């Protein structure tokens, strides 16, 4: 059994639990026996993976805005969790250009609010703060960024994530660095996460799915941009593993930053992803290069996850080609009216089997 019952009966608080990654994480934690409280602004999309999973009835569902510190602190006090996973964020690069203040308020001050609430929550022992691979100052080099590389960002989204990392660093040194600190915290930076149940606007996979399902050619920008693509269950496995480590006797050595990225071979171009997914989807799926000017985005981004491999024993288990097959299967099952709760649970179990087989 993955995690050997370590989460059974633990109280876990998840911000952003209604989103793509948050809903997958919440379902997995429930399968591991955790008691989950979710705190989120709203249901971010329709259709919704959160709603397909029926999570509202399975957890303590709380609606709120991480920009409102007092409300967030009150929710944390009421739930008295052992662990917090902070995923709530403004996660779309193009949206950060349309409303940069909202991105900074959500990603930077929202992070400060959860940290401030956490330091006044006596039950809390582990805090995992999810930022982004885009928190690094991207100089377009061909090497994977490491956790001690310089932070920064040219676009508002990337800059807001770099700000969040600086806030985390400040809080750690100011309040949680002492050896006897009960609360241990870590920041985590994942690559471009893909999988079934993502319905976000202006994001590659959901845009492809909407076009393929409607029979319309999909416009693709920056076909030669390289990203560290990975299935959603890969980084979530890393987050859950890290939180378990933060509850152990030697937790202090894990209270740091970690990258969770794919193998070197799976840092692929947008064009590779689109061509592979088009072929896997079939049914006349097509696309074309969008020649319209768009906002700045990094052209080359890779992560070095060797630290997570060495410290946590974590490694990617699902090759990118297989990850694309899994997500196509998910969306086709959804379109066919399948029970998506059962289907999603099946993919979690299949992923657990991959991890177990590799250990």
Secondary structure, DSSP 4 states (H G I P E B T S, - for coil): -GGGGTTTT-EEEEETTTSHHHHHHHHHHHHTT-EEEEEESS--SSS-HHHHTTGGGTSEEEE--TT-HHHHHHHHHHH--SEEEE------HHHHHH-HHHHHIIIIIHHHHHHHHHTT-TT--EEEEE--GGGB-----SSPBPTTSPB--SSHHHHHHHHHHHHHHHHIIIII-STT-S-EEEEEEE-EEE-TT---TT-HHHHHHHHHHHTPPEEES-TT-EEEEEEHHHHHHHHHHHHHHTTSTTGGGG-SEEEE---GGGEEEHHHHHHHHHHHH-TT--EEE--S------SB--B--HHHHHHH-----S-HHHHHHHHHHHHHHHHTT--HHHHHHHHHHHHHHHHHHH-
